């Protein structure tokens, strides 16, 4: 845990789940107009990230300020295992909830499916999971950004990985969020490559550049 005059960082607790879902249920960079039109899309986004809190909570860290969770790092020590959990548990959950009407009007899924189909033609650089087996996502409420929370969460995660003897980690940062790309470059992470992909935002196609960063801990 790390203390700061404004916030503290600490391991995730089960009672944090609702707050973490709220942070990751926002699509403010990729499809903000579509989410404003269909707010329940946030439930889908939150469910799609739930494998971290529900299946590997020991690799999740949060930032707390004024008694509220204002940021969260979702981590996975073994990326291959995490992908397996997603296929076996999360993808069926999304389908069941969609068919049950949990996400409201299903028409908004069309751009998501179109993006998924387009991704089949994307050439992805291969990340060496022997050197960078872990990965992470960081989400911070807008009003609390640029206050050192991201750096503090990264420090917590890196320390936890070192204690567990993990060889390294990698992450993705898209051109939708240039401040995020700049943040990871400032941390002097290794540049593992980049690639372009197409996203349909519900209104038109957009071309996105995805940057891959990593750090070896051995």
Secondary structure per residue as TSV (DSSP state, phi and psi in degrees):
chain	resnum	aa	ss	phi	psi
A	1	X	-	360.0	144.8
A	2	X	E	-128.3	133.1
A	3	X	E	-102.7	148.7
A	4	X	-	-144.6	152.7
A	5	X	S	-54.3	-29.8
A	6	X	S	-98.9	-30.2
A	7	X	-	-151.8	166.4
A	8	X	E	-125.4	151.9
A	9	X	E	-113.9	142.7
A	10	X	E	-157.5	166.6
A	11	X	E	-64.1	150.9
A	12	X	-	-64.5	144.6
A	13	X	-	-122.3	156.4
A	14	X	G	-57.0	-34.6
A	15	X	G	-68.1	-11.7
A	16	X	G	-83.7	-7.4
A	17	X	H	-56.8	-45.7
A	18	X	H	-61.6	-42.8
A	19	X	H	-66.7	-39.9
A	20	X	H	-66.0	-40.7
A	21	X	H	-60.5	-39.4
A	22	X	H	-63.5	-39.0
A	23	X	H	-66.2	-44.8
A	24	X	H	-87.9	-1.2
A	25	X	T	-88.7	11.8
A	26	X	-	-104.8	137.8
A	27	X	-	-118.1	49.7
A	28	X	T	-67.1	-20.9
A	29	X	T	-98.6	-42.4
A	30	X	T	-85.7	-50.8
A	31	X	S	-134.3	54.3
A	32	X	H	-62.8	-40.5
A	33	X	H	-66.7	-39.7
A	34	X	H	-66.6	-39.4
A	35	X	H	-69.9	-34.0
A	36	X	H	-63.7	-34.8
A	37	X	H	-74.7	-35.7
A	38	X	-	-128.6	81.1
A	39	X	T	-57.5	-30.3
A	40	X	T	-71.3	-5.7
A	41	X	H	-59.2	-28.0
A	42	X	H	-61.0	-32.0
A	43	X	H	-64.3	-39.8
A	44	X	H	-63.7	-45.8
A	45	X	H	-61.4	-43.5
A	46	X	H	-65.0	-42.6
A	47	X	H	-62.1	-37.1
A	48	X	H	-67.3	-17.8
A	49	X	T	-105.4	4.5
A	50	X	H	-73.5	-10.9
A	51	X	H	-65.7	-23.4
A	52	X	H	-71.7	-52.5
A	53	X	H	-72.4	-31.0
A	54	X	H	-92.3	-23.3
A	55	X	H	-121.2	-13.9
A	56	X	-	-146.8	55.2
A	57	X	G	-63.4	-23.1
A	58	X	G	-68.3	-11.9
A	59	X	G	-106.6	16.5
A	60	X	E	-111.6	136.8
A	61	X	E	-130.2	148.6
A	62	X	E	-127.1	158.2
A	63	X	E	-110.1	131.2
A	64	X	E	-119.9	133.3
A	65	X	E	-139.6	133.2
A	66	X	T	54.0	35.0
A	67	X	T	79.4	5.4
A	68	X	E	-120.4	146.7
A	69	X	E	-77.9	119.1
A	70	X	E	-114.4	-5.3
A	71	X	E	-161.2	155.5
A	72	X	E	-151.1	139.3
A	73	X	E	-108.8	121.9
A	74	X	E	-101.0	117.5
A	75	X	E	-120.6	160.4
A	76	X	E	-141.9	124.0
A	77	X	S	-70.7	-36.1
A	78	X	-	-123.1	102.5
A	79	X	H	-60.7	-40.9
A	80	X	H	-61.7	-42.4
A	81	X	H	-64.2	-42.9
A	82	X	H	-59.9	-42.4
A	83	X	H	-64.1	-35.6
A	84	X	H	-66.2	-41.0
A	85	X	H	-61.3	-41.7
A	86	X	I	-61.1	-46.4
A	87	X	I	-65.0	-42.0
A	88	X	I	-80.2	-31.8
A	89	X	I	-118.9	-44.9
A	90	X	I	-79.6	-44.5
A	91	X	H	-59.1	-45.8
A	92	X	H	-62.3	-35.8
A	93	X	H	-61.6	-45.0
A	94	X	H	-60.8	-42.8
A	95	X	H	-64.6	-46.0
A	96	X	H	-60.8	-45.7
A	97	X	H	-69.3	-34.0
A	98	X	H	-65.1	-46.2
A	99	X	H	-66.2	-26.8
A	100	X	T	-83.7	-2.5
A	101	X	T	82.2	15.7
A	102	X	T	-66.8	-22.1
A	103	X	T	-103.7	13.1
A	104	X	S	74.5	-151.8
A	105	X	-	-54.8	117.7
A	106	X	G	-75.0	-7.0
A	107	X	G	-59.3	-28.8
A	108	X	G	-67.8	-15.6
A	109	X	H	-70.5	-19.2
A	110	X	H	-57.0	-50.8
A	111	X	H	-62.9	-31.4
A	112	X	H	-65.3	-44.4
A	113	X	H	-68.0	-36.7
A	114	X	H	-64.1	-40.1
A	115	X	H	-64.2	-42.4
A	116	X	H	-60.9	-41.8
A	117	X	H	-66.7	-42.3
A	118	X	H	-63.5	-30.7
A	119	X	H	-65.5	-19.5
A	120	X	T	-65.8	-20.8
A	121	X	T	-97.7	2.7
A	122	X	-	-82.5	136.5
A	123	X	-	-94.6	113.8
A	124	X	-	-98.2	128.7
A	125	X	-	-62.3	143.7
A	126	X	-	-87.4	125.6
A	127	X	-	-91.3	130.5
A	128	X	-	-74.5	101.0
A	129	X	T	-73.9	-7.4
A	130	X	T	-74.6	-34.6
A	131	X	T	-93.2	-30.1
A	132	X	S	-129.2	60.9
A	133	X	-	-69.7	-29.8
A	134	X	E	-88.9	162.2
A	135	X	E	-147.7	175.3
A	136	X	E	-158.0	161.9
A	137	X	E	-132.9	143.3
A	138	X	E	-122.0	132.7
A	139	X	E	-132.1	131.0
A	140	X	E	-135.7	136.5
A	141	X	-	-58.9	139.2
A	142	X	G	-49.7	-44.3
A	143	X	G	-67.4	-17.2
A	144	X	G	-104.5	7.7
A	145	X	T	-77.0	158.1
A	146	X	T	62.7	35.8
A	147	X	S	-123.9	11.6
A	148	X	S	92.5	3.0
A	149	X	H	-67.6	-43.5
A	150	X	H	-59.7	-44.0
A	151	X	H	-62.4	-42.5
A	152	X	H	-65.2	-41.9
A	153	X	H	-64.8	-40.9
A	154	X	H	-61.0	-40.2
A	155	X	H	-63.3	-41.1
A	156	X	H	-61.6	-46.1
A	157	X	H	-66.5	-44.7
A	158	X	H	-60.9	-42.7
A	159	X	H	-61.9	-42.0
A	160	X	H	-63.9	-40.5
A	161	X	H	-65.4	-41.4
A	162	X	H	-62.4	-42.2
A	163	X	H	-63.5	-28.8
A	164	X	T	-93.7	2.2
A	165	X	T	71.9	28.4
A	166	X	-	-78.8	136.3
A	167	X	-	-67.5	-33.6
A	168	X	E	175.2	179.1
A	169	X	E	-141.4	161.7
A	170	X	E	-136.4	167.6
A	171	X	E	-157.6	163.0
A	172	X	E	-116.6	141.9
A	173	X	E	-138.6	125.5
A	174	X	E	-99.5	160.6
A	175	X	T	-67.5	-10.9
A	176	X	T	-62.9	-27.2
A	177	X	-	-124.8	75.2
A	178	X	H	-60.5	-30.9
A	179	X	H	-65.9	-34.9
A	180	X	H	-66.5	-42.6
A	181	X	H	-60.7	-45.2
A	182	X	H	-62.8	-37.3
A	183	X	H	-61.9	-46.8
A	184	X	H	-69.2	-33.3
A	185	X	H	-65.9	-37.7
A	186	X	H	-62.9	-30.8
A	187	X	T	-76.2	-2.2
A	188	X	T	60.6	38.7
A	189	X	-	-73.6	156.8
A	190	X	E	-69.8	141.0
A	191	X	E	-87.7	111.4
A	192	X	E	-96.2	3.9
A	193	X	E	124.5	-179.2
A	194	X	E	-154.6	163.3
A	195	X	E	-153.5	163.4
A	196	X	E	-110.8	145.6
A	197	X	E	-144.7	165.4
A	198	X	E	-109.3	135.5
A	199	X	E	-126.3	135.1
A	200	X	E	-98.1	119.0
A	201	X	-	-89.4	8.6
A	202	X	S	101.8	-13.2
A	203	X	S	-130.5	-34.9
A	204	X	S	-159.0	167.0
A	205	X	E	-82.1	142.5
A	206	X	E	-130.0	146.3
A	207	X	E	-98.5	128.7
A	208	X	E	-119.1	137.7
A	209	X	E	-101.2	124.9
A	210	X	E	-107.6	123.5
A	211	X	E	-99.4	140.2
A	212	X	E	-113.9	124.9
A	213	X	E	-119.9	157.3
A	214	X	E	-155.5	168.1
A	215	X	E	-149.8	127.5
A	216	X	E	-88.8	134.9
A	217	X	-	-105.5	-8.1
A	218	X	-	-75.2	360.0
